[in-house]
Amino acid sequence: MSTFQSLSAADAASLSQQLQARYDAFKARGLKLDMTRGKPSSAQLDLASAMLDLPGAGDFTAADGTDTRNYGGVDGLPEMKAIVAALLETDPANVIVGGNSSLQMMHDTIVRALLHGVPDGAGPWSRGAVKFLCPSPGYDRHFAICEHFGIEMIVVDMDDNGPDLAQVQKLVAADAAIKGMWCVPKYSNPTGITYSDEVVRALASMKTAAPDFRIFWDNAYVVHDLFDTTDPLLNILRVAAEAGHPNRPLVFASTSKISLAGAGIAAMAASSANVADARRHIGIQTIGPDKVNQLRHIRFFKDLAGIRAHMARHAALLRPKFEAVDRVFTQELGGKGIATWTKPRGGYFVSLDTLDGCAADVVRLADAAGVKLTGAGATYPRQKDPRDRNLRMAPSLPPADQVALAMEVVAVCVQLASLRALTK
């Protein structure tokens, strides 16, 4: 197949007719396929259904003697902190275990910084302008937090190794208003890349104009491998401490896509100064998290090895869906010069880049054919993709055969939108 750019006018017209016929046939089927969010499937959630029978036998006592039904334990049960510490390669003393949402913990961390400041700082961030670096394409809910609080977002390009280091280093060195940076360092949302050692070391050690600069290290997919091997990720807590910036990284994770999405465990790992500061504020906000749920997780998983074994079962369910995306895109879009897509080794998303100016048209066409996609621009701050080309595919929720069908529809829409753009 020739690239679309090399087609003659007659060949382009003929191909357009063929694609339109396929598209009309899809519309006639009355499809209702939702590919908008990276939700676990019911089969994945079933893997942890037995957790709902725990703690069991009326035994609500943790290993340290805590009655988990009662108040207290503002930073989590010691056993739960130990499991999280193993997951994030740190010491349990540097862990705070919260409720079910790491996004909420990130939100609250920013609120505390705006109102009270952070260790190393000179007072509340809200006293002056606040800016965040936003590697893009990235996670829309991170950007929504910034938008909600009026934080200026600065787009930083992503490549196969992570955020563009030259852009990041230049920006943070020149502007003291840049207080933070969002990162999904492993199997990044939506590109699926894992930050290289060089990128992690540079982020941990770079000079910043703001002495209280923070990296919000959202390690959401730390054990979410699709294959038997994992992408290695350098421990930013250790590297930052070695570089003399122990307070810079704030690491977040949860079991939302490990156990039960609405009833998991969220946690933050950070330096002792950051943890002490957070505990002081959290102790005013709450008398303690849901320790019964923490005990449920402790008894179900037992340790990090238990989590890894559980995630292998998740991978067996997810892998065929990601393979279906790549198979269909390769068959339909490969070699045509109109699209590129990622082939992640973990996480929950595939990132698809169309020709410039085509993404919104693809979303509109797909929606009319019964396939709902995340909106064009959603992976950029304020939903504005400057090139209107990036689309996030979320194959986790539907069965694999529906994923393949949805991707066939998307591929036909990409081709139709590309022909229209090239023949204007």
C-alpha positions as CSV (number, residue, x, y, z in Angstrom):
1,M,0.0,0.0,0.0
2,S,1.3,3.4,-0.9
3,T,1.3,6.2,1.5
4,F,-1.8,8.4,1.3
5,Q,0.4,11.4,0.4
6,S,1.5,9.6,-2.8
7,L,-1.9,8.7,-4.1
8,S,-3.2,10.1,-7.3
9,A,-6.4,12.1,-7.3
10,A,-8.2,9.2,-8.9
11,D,-6.8,6.6,-6.5
12,A,-7.7,8.9,-3.5
13,A,-11.2,9.3,-4.7
14,S,-11.7,5.6,-5.2
15,L,-10.2,4.8,-1.8
16,S,-12.5,7.4,-0.2
17,Q,-15.5,5.7,-1.7
18,Q,-14.4,2.3,-0.4
19,L,-13.8,3.7,3.1
20,Q,-17.1,5.6,3.1
21,A,-18.9,2.3,2.3
22,R,-17.2,0.6,5.2
23,Y,-18.0,3.5,7.5
24,D,-21.7,3.5,6.5
25,A,-21.9,-0.2,7.2
26,F,-20.5,0.4,10.7
27,K,-23.1,3.1,11.3
28,A,-25.9,0.8,10.2
29,R,-24.9,-1.7,12.9
30,G,-25.9,0.6,15.7
31,L,-22.7,0.0,17.7
32,K,-22.4,1.2,21.2
33,L,-18.7,0.8,22.2
34,D,-17.1,2.9,24.9
35,M,-13.3,3.4,24.8
36,T,-13.2,6.6,26.8
37,R,-11.7,5.7,30.2
38,G,-9.1,3.2,31.4
39,K,-11.4,1.3,33.7
40,P,-10.7,-2.3,34.8
41,S,-13.1,-4.8,33.3
42,S,-15.5,-6.8,35.4
43,A,-13.3,-9.9,34.9
44,Q,-10.4,-8.0,36.4
45,L,-12.5,-6.8,39.4
46,D,-13.6,-10.4,39.9
47,L,-10.0,-11.3,40.6
48,A,-10.3,-9.5,44.0
49,S,-13.9,-10.4,44.8
50,A,-12.7,-12.7,47.6
51,M,-11.3,-9.6,49.4
52,L,-14.9,-8.6,50.2
53,D,-15.2,-11.6,52.6
54,L,-12.3,-10.3,54.6
55,P,-11.2,-9.5,57.4
56,G,-13.4,-12.5,58.2
57,A,-14.3,-14.4,61.4
58,G,-15.0,-11.2,63.2
59,D,-11.2,-10.6,63.6
60,F,-10.5,-6.9,63.0
61,T,-7.2,-6.8,64.9
62,A,-4.1,-5.8,63.1
63,A,-0.7,-7.3,63.8
64,D,0.2,-4.4,66.1
65,G,-2.9,-4.9,68.2
66,T,-4.9,-2.1,66.5
67,D,-8.7,-2.6,66.4
68,T,-9.1,-1.4,62.9
69,R,-12.8,-0.5,63.5
70,N,-11.8,2.3,65.7
71,Y,-10.4,5.8,65.3
72,G,-6.7,6.6,64.8
73,G,-3.8,5.6,62.7
74,V,-3.8,8.8,60.6
75,D,-0.9,7.6,58.3
76,G,-2.0,3.9,58.0
77,L,-1.5,0.5,59.5
78,P,2.2,-0.5,59.9
79,E,1.6,-3.7,57.8
80,M,0.1,-1.7,55.0
81,K,2.8,0.9,55.1
82,A,5.4,-2.0,54.8
83,I,3.7,-3.4,51.7
84,V,3.5,0.1,50.1
85,A,7.2,0.7,51.0
86,A,8.2,-2.5,49.3
87,L,6.2,-1.5,46.2
88,L,7.8,1.9,46.0
89,E,11.3,0.9,47.2
90,T,11.4,3.1,50.3
91,D,11.2,2.8,54.1
92,P,7.8,2.4,55.8
93,A,8.5,5.5,57.8
94,N,8.4,7.5,54.6
95,V,4.9,6.3,53.7
96,I,1.5,7.7,54.4
97,V,-1.5,5.4,53.5
98,G,-4.7,7.2,52.9
99,G,-8.1,6.4,51.5
100,N,-9.0,4.9,48.1
101,S,-7.8,7.6,45.8
102,S,-4.3,8.7,44.9
103,L,-5.8,11.5,42.9
104,Q,-7.4,12.9,46.0
105,M,-4.0,12.7,47.8
106,M,-2.4,14.7,45.0
107,H,-5.2,17.2,45.0
108,D,-5.0,17.7,48.8
109,T,-1.2,18.0,48.6
110,I,-1.5,20.9,46.2
111,V,-4.2,22.5,48.4
112,R,-1.9,22.3,51.4
113,A,1.0,23.8,49.4
114,L,-1.2,26.6,48.2
115,L,-2.5,27.4,51.7
116,H,0.5,26.6,53.9
117,G,3.5,26.1,51.7
118,V,5.9,23.2,51.9
119,P,9.2,22.4,53.6
120,D,12.1,24.4,51.9
121,G,9.5,27.1,51.0
122,A,8.9,30.6,52.2
123,G,5.2,30.4,52.8
124,P,2.0,29.6,51.0
125,W,2.4,29.1,47.2
126,S,-0.8,31.2,46.7
127,R,1.0,34.4,47.7
128,G,2.4,34.6,44.2
129,A,2.0,33.2,40.7
130,V,2.1,29.4,40.6
131,K,3.0,27.4,37.5
132,F,3.3,23.7,36.7
133,L,5.2,21.9,34.0
134,C,2.9,19.5,32.2
135,P,4.6,16.8,30.0
136,S,2.2,16.2,27.2
137,P,0.4,14.2,26.0
138,G,-0.4,13.4,29.7
139,Y,-3.1,12.7,32.2
140,D,-6.1,14.9,31.9
141,R,-7.0,14.7,35.6
142,H,-3.6,16.1,36.6
143,F,-4.3,19.1,34.3
144,A,-7.8,19.4,35.7
145,I,-6.4,20.0,39.2
146,C,-4.2,22.8,38.0
147,E,-7.1,24.4,36.0
148,H,-9.3,24.1,39.1
149,F,-7.0,26.1,41.2
150,G,-5.9,28.6,38.5
151,I,-2.3,27.2,38.3
152,E,-0.7,28.1,35.0
153,M,0.2,25.0,33.0
154,I,3.3,24.9,30.7
155,V,3.4,22.2,28.1
156,V,6.6,20.2,27.9
157,D,7.1,17.8,25.0
158,M,7.4,14.0,25.6
159,D,9.7,11.6,23.8
160,D,10.6,8.0,24.1
161,N,12.7,8.6,27.2
162,G,10.2,10.9,29.1
163,P,9.9,14.7,29.3
164,D,12.1,16.8,27.0
165,L,15.0,17.5,29.4
166,A,16.3,20.6,27.6
167,Q,12.9,22.2,27.9
168,V,12.4,21.2,31.5
169,Q,15.9,22.3,32.7
170,K,15.6,25.7,30.9
171,L,12.2,26.5,32.3
172,V,12.8,25.5,35.9
173,A,16.1,27.3,36.1
174,A,14.7,30.6,34.9
175,D,11.3,30.9,36.6
176,A,10.8,30.7,40.4
177,A,7.1,30.6,39.9
178,I,7.4,27.1,38.5
179,K,6.6,25.2,41.7
180,G,5.8,21.7,40.4
181,M,5.7,19.2,37.6
182,W,3.4,16.3,36.8
183,C,5.0,12.9,36.0
184,V,3.6,9.5,35.3
185,P,7.0,7.8,35.1
186,K,6.2,4.2,34.4
187,Y,4.0,3.2,31.4
188,S,3.0,6.8,31.2
189,N,-0.5,7.9,30.5
190,P,-1.2,7.8,27.6
191,T,2.0,7.0,25.7
192,G,3.0,3.9,27.8
193,I,6.7,5.0,27.9
194,T,8.9,4.6,31.0
195,Y,11.3,7.3,32.0
196,S,14.9,6.5,31.3
197,D,17.6,6.6,34.0
198,E,19.0,9.7,32.5
199,V,15.7,11.5,32.7
200,V,15.1,10.5,36.3
201,R,18.6,11.5,37.4
202,A,18.3,14.9,35.7
203,L,14.8,15.6,37.2
204,A,16.1,14.7,40.6
205,S,19.3,16.8,40.4
206,M,18.6,19.8,38.2
207,K,18.9,23.4,39.4
208,T,15.5,25.1,40.0
209,A,14.8,28.8,40.6
210,A,12.2,27.7,43.2
211,P,13.8,26.2,46.3
212,D,10.5,24.5,47.0
213,F,10.0,22.9,43.6
214,R,8.1,19.6,43.8
215,I,7.8,16.7,41.4
216,F,4.4,15.0,41.6
217,W,5.6,11.4,40.7
218,D,2.3,9.6,40.0
219,N,3.6,6.0,39.9
220,A,0.1,4.7,39.0
221,Y,1.3,1.7,37.0
222,V,4.2,0.6,39.1
223,V,3.3,-3.1,38.8
224,H,1.0,-3.0,35.8
225,D,3.1,-5.0,33.4
226,L,1.5,-6.7,30.3
227,F,4.4,-9.2,29.9
228,D,6.6,-11.3,32.1
229,T,9.3,-8.7,32.3
230,T,9.0,-5.2,33.6
231,D,10.3,-1.8,32.5
232,P,12.9,-0.8,35.1
233,L,12.4,2.6,36.7
234,L,15.0,4.4,38.7
235,N,14.0,5.1,42.3
236,I,13.6,8.9,42.3
237,L,13.4,9.1,46.1
238,R,16.9,7.7,46.5
239,V,18.3,9.6,43.5
240,A,16.9,12.9,44.7
241,A,18.3,12.3,48.2
242,E,21.7,11.5,46.8
243,A,21.6,14.7,44.7
244,G,20.8,16.8,47.8
245,H,17.1,17.4,47.0
246,P,15.4,14.8,49.3
247,N,12.2,16.9,49.5
248,R,11.7,17.3,45.8
249,P,9.8,14.2,44.8
250,L,6.3,13.3,46.1
251,V,5.5,9.7,45.0
252,F,1.9,8.5,44.7
253,A,0.4,5.1,44.0
254,S,-2.8,3.2,44.7
255,T,-4.3,-0.2,44.3
256,S,-7.2,1.2,42.3
257,K,-6.3,-0.9,39.3
258,I,-4.9,-3.7,41.4
259,S,-7.7,-4.6,43.8
260,L,-11.1,-2.8,43.5
261,A,-11.2,0.5,41.6
262,G,-13.6,2.2,44.0
263,A,-12.3,0.6,47.2
264,G,-8.6,0.4,46.9
265,I,-5.7,1.8,49.0
266,A,-3.9,5.0,48.1
267,A,-0.5,6.1,49.4
268,M,2.2,8.8,49.3
269,A,5.9,8.2,49.8
270,A,8.3,11.1,50.4
271,S,11.1,12.5,52.5
272,S,10.8,12.5,56.3
273,A,10.2,16.3,56.2
274,N,7.5,16.0,53.7
275,V,5.8,13.2,55.5
276,A,5.9,15.0,58.8
277,D,4.4,18.1,57.2
278,A,1.6,16.1,55.5
279,R,0.8,14.2,58.7
280,R,0.4,17.5,60.6
281,H,-2.2,18.7,58.2
282,I,-3.9,15.3,57.6
283,G,-4.3,14.9,61.4
284,I,-6.6,18.0,61.3
285,Q,-8.5,16.9,58.3
286,T,-9.3,13.3,59.5
287,I,-9.1,11.1,62.6
288,G,-7.9,8.3,60.4
289,P,-8.5,6.4,57.1
290,D,-10.5,3.2,56.6
291,K,-8.2,0.7,58.4
292,V,-10.7,-2.1,57.9
293,N,-10.1,-1.8,54.2
294,Q,-6.3,-1.7,54.8
295,L,-6.6,-4.9,56.8
296,R,-8.6,-6.5,54.0
297,H,-5.8,-5.7,51.6
298,I,-3.1,-6.9,54.0
299,R,-4.8,-10.3,54.4
300,F,-5.6,-10.7,50.7
301,F,-2.2,-9.8,49.3
302,K,0.0,-10.5,52.3
303,D,3.1,-9.0,50.7
304,L,4.6,-7.6,47.5
305,A,5.0,-11.1,46.1
306,G,1.2,-11.5,46.5
307,I,0.6,-8.3,44.6
308,R,2.9,-9.3,41.7
309,A,1.2,-12.7,41.4
310,H,-2.2,-11.0,41.3
311,M,-1.0,-8.6,38.6
312,A,0.1,-11.5,36.4
313,R,-3.5,-12.5,36.4
314,H,-4.5,-9.0,35.4
315,A,-1.9,-9.1,32.6
316,A,-3.4,-12.3,31.2
317,L,-6.8,-10.5,30.8
318,L,-5.4,-7.3,29.4
319,R,-2.7,-8.5,27.0
320,P,-5.0,-9.8,24.3
321,K,-6.8,-6.4,24.2
322,F,-3.6,-4.5,23.7
323,E,-2.5,-7.0,21.1
324,A,-5.8,-6.5,19.3
325,V,-5.2,-2.7,19.1
326,D,-1.8,-3.2,17.6
327,R,-3.0,-5.9,15.2
328,V,-5.8,-3.8,13.8
329,F,-3.8,-0.7,13.6
330,T,-1.0,-2.5,11.8
331,Q,-3.4,-4.0,9.3
332,E,-5.4,-0.9,8.7
333,L,-2.9,2.0,9.2
334,G,0.6,0.5,8.8
335,G,2.7,2.0,6.1
336,K,0.2,4.6,5.0
337,G,1.9,7.6,6.4
338,I,-1.1,8.9,8.3
339,A,-0.7,7.6,11.9
340,T,1.7,6.3,14.5
341,W,0.8,4.5,17.7
342,T,2.6,3.2,20.8
343,K,3.1,-0.4,21.8
344,P,3.2,-0.2,25.5
345,R,4.6,-3.0,27.7
346,G,2.3,-2.0,30.6
347,G,-0.2,0.4,31.8
348,Y,-3.7,1.1,30.5
349,F,-3.5,3.1,27.3
350,V,-2.3,3.2,23.7
351,S,-1.5,6.7,22.3
352,L,-2.4,7.3,18.6
353,D,-1.1,10.2,16.6
354,T,-2.9,11.1,13.4
355,L,-1.9,13.7,10.8
356,D,-2.0,17.2,12.2
357,G,-5.5,18.6,12.3
358,C,-7.3,15.3,12.2
359,A,-7.9,14.1,15.8
360,A,-11.1,16.0,16.4
361,D,-12.5,14.8,13.1
362,V,-11.7,11.2,14.0
363,V,-13.5,11.5,17.4
364,R,-16.6,13.0,15.6
365,L,-16.7,10.3,13.0
366,A,-16.2,7.5,15.5
367,D,-18.9,8.8,17.8
368,A,-21.4,8.9,14.9
369,A,-20.5,5.3,14.1
370,G,-21.1,4.2,17.7
371,V,-17.6,4.3,19.2
372,K,-17.0,6.8,22.0
373,L,-13.4,8.0,22.4
374,T,-11.7,10.3,24.9
375,G,-12.1,13.8,23.4
376,A,-9.4,15.2,21.1
377,G,-7.1,17.4,23.1
378,A,-7.9,15.7,26.4
379,T,-4.2,14.7,26.8
380,Y,-3.1,18.3,26.9
381,P,-3.7,21.2,29.3
382,R,-7.1,22.9,28.9
383,Q,-8.0,20.2,26.3
384,K,-6.0,22.0,23.6
385,D,-3.7,19.9,21.6
386,P,-1.8,22.4,19.5
387,R,-1.5,20.0,16.6
388,D,-4.9,18.3,17.0
389,R,-3.4,14.9,16.5
390,N,-3.2,12.9,19.7
391,L,-5.9,10.4,20.7
392,R,-5.9,8.1,23.8
393,M,-7.1,4.5,23.3
394,A,-8.4,2.8,26.4
395,P,-8.8,-1.0,25.6
396,S,-9.2,-2.4,29.2
397,L,-13.0,-2.3,29.7
398,P,-14.6,-4.1,26.7
399,P,-14.0,-7.7,25.7
400,A,-11.1,-8.3,23.2
401,D,-13.4,-8.9,20.3
402,Q,-15.2,-5.5,20.9
403,V,-11.8,-3.8,21.3
404,A,-10.8,-5.1,17.8
405,L,-14.1,-4.0,16.3
406,A,-13.8,-0.5,17.9
407,M,-10.3,-0.2,16.6
408,E,-11.4,-1.1,13.1
409,V,-13.9,1.6,13.2
410,V,-11.3,4.1,14.5
411,A,-8.9,3.1,11.8
412,V,-11.5,3.6,9.1
413,C,-12.2,7.0,10.6
414,V,-8.5,7.9,10.7
415,Q,-8.2,7.1,7.0
416,L,-11.3,9.1,6.1
417,A,-10.2,12.1,8.1
418,S,-6.7,11.8,6.6
419,L,-8.0,11.8,3.0
420,R,-10.1,14.8,3.7
421,A,-7.2,16.7,5.2
422,L,-4.9,15.8,2.3
423,T,-7.3,16.7,-0.4
424,K,-8.5,20.0,0.9
